[in-house]
Amino acid sequence: MSFETDLAHALDRTTDALEPELGTFLNGAVERGRSRRRRRTAAVLAGAGACCAVLAVAGLVLPAALAGSHSAGEREMPMAAPRTTITDAQMIQAVEATFPGGRFSQETGQSNNPSDPSGGYVANGGLVLDDGHGAAYVGVSAQRLKLPLEDGEGLSCSARPRAAGDTCKVSELPSSAALPGGALVMTEQTAAGHPAGPDTAHRWTVTVTLKSTGAQLQMVQWNSTGGGSGSEVPKPTRSGPPLSDQQAVAALTGATWAPILASLG
């Protein structure tokens, strides 16, 4: 098997991420399956050198993945095969459509492979957005969790320890035509370094999980041009994320991402 194939498979099965101690952009969401993506992405980056570094800057699932190491007590969430393939182009287009009127650069994406677990069940898209208020990295990852849902990463704030100043909240959305069975929503804010100062970048993560199917979308937003870990994270380019938590939830549960959720489960 070629190096490119090995690398692609490793990245496919990678997490914050876009997570923390800084979870980063490729978390995602992105990143989701964040713990798995983070660990495996870190391993790939360590072995592949400059080539992986380029992917880390460009890829989405890496912010959370590059965000930090796997925390003690953090549980991997068992994943299920998506119903149909989601391409990297679909993910990038959906991210763009989430920010109409924005200017985009450094776009990267990853397809999933429902027919082959070793090929990866996570799809993602990420880019650097210029919306007139400062550049920001934004990425979304898509995966499906096995049912019944467990009390783990992306579903519970108690899944791993959090540094002082970082925040996490879990809420629920009621069942509706768009969200049959309702959904769990987890919102997080994580500093790239602790203690956080005026030059410390932050990551905002919103994870939406459908309770009836396990379909999960995770959006990661930075107030800088990318993720990383500690001093590797670019300095802030704006005070906050492009979308508030409420706006991010509305986007992920709206018409733009409905086809992606349907493809997942």
Buried (B, 14 or more C-beta within 10 A) or exposed (E): EEEEEEBBBBBBBBBBBBBBBBBBBBBBBBBBBBBBBBBBBBEBBEEBEEBBEEBBBBBBBBBBBBBBBBBEEBBEBBBBBBBEEBBBEBBBBBBBEBBEEBEBEBBBBBBBBBEEEEBBBBBBBBBBBBBEEBBBBBBBBBBBBEEEBBEBBBBBEEBBEBBEEBEBEBEEBEBEEBBEEBBBBBBBBBBBBBEBEEEBBBBBBBBBBBBEBBBBBBBBBBBBBBBBBEEBBBEBBBEBBBBBBEEBBEBBBEEBBBEBBEBBB
